Amino acid sequence: MRRHVVLLLIGQIVITACIRSLYALESCSEEVARLREQEKHLKGQLQKQEILLHRLQLRNQPGKKHDGRDDQNQDSQYTDCSQLFTSGSKSSGVYRIKAMGSPSPIQVYCDMSEGGGWTVFQRRINGSETFNRSWSEYKDGFGNMEAEFWLGNDNLHYITAQENYTLRIYLEDFDGNQRYAEYKNFKVADEKDYYHLTFGAYVGTAGDALSGNYQVRVSEWASHQGIKFSTYDQDNDNYNGNCAQEDKGGWWFNKCHSAHLNGLYYPSGHYSAATDDGIVWYPWRGWWYSLKTSILKLRPIGFKIDPVDDQNALYNGPNS
């Protein structure tokens, strides 16, 4: 493990020196690319070794009997990705957590960029997964955590019931333009309350689609504040019809939406349809533009960002 650390430090020094050099720009670029790939690989190896070392330490504690359950206990001692980050797991990837109140551990994707510690609960990147799913599928979650997925409404409830969380929404269009929206105090109720949604103050560059405050006199139908979750087979919206059925995805629909990030994936952006059923964030690209990328993630409001990690986030950007 020390060897990996030394190689990482050497690689970072070489990259920095090469970037600052005014000579041999072409060979410099190739060397930087090679070293970045090596650095990425070594970071992954370090993370695996850290986890293995911790497990071995637990097994070797005096008087501790090994009953074959150490791995599960270790994997589930963290309640979200922020705790994993604080414990030393600094690489983005799939981990196991057990939120307070949850009956069992679950797999989650942790985004360790942008200061680290983000628990991702939705990702749309290429249309590989259909999001026009039933109530039970949204309840339990679906998809591939290395690609597109929904973490599950039960899991969302257990996580957000633990403490106050910040929701960060990352959006990208097909021209490479990026925006974000962030909301404090994001919470999802349990199933008996139809997973109704509450959230606090907005900051960002994408526009405040969730509260509908982007335009005068539209919040009555556009706001998603306090709205119940709906799917094609369970209609809980405030509309005469069925928003989830018309807009082809489960979401917190009002009459029907100014934000809908679980709609159909249109691989070209602009689209025509009977209803605005794409991946929509109205204040930015309107109803008739379906976004290329949508990532929704959570982190406790009180999470303390390491200044070094925060500085790295400025250069690396989101890597989820």
Secondary structure by P-SEA (a helix, b strand, c coil): caaaaaaaaaaaaaaaaaaacccaaaaaaaaaaaaaaaaaaaaaaaaaaaaaaaaaaaaaccccccccaaaaaaacccccaaaaaaaccccbbbbbbbcccccbbbbbbbbcccccccccccccccccccccccccccccccccccccccccaaaaaaaaaccbbbbbbbbbcccccccbbbbcbbbbbcccccbbbbbccccccccccccccccccccccccccbbbbbccccccccccccccccccccccccccccccccccccccccccccccccccccccccccbbbcbbbbbcccccccccaaaaaaaacccccc
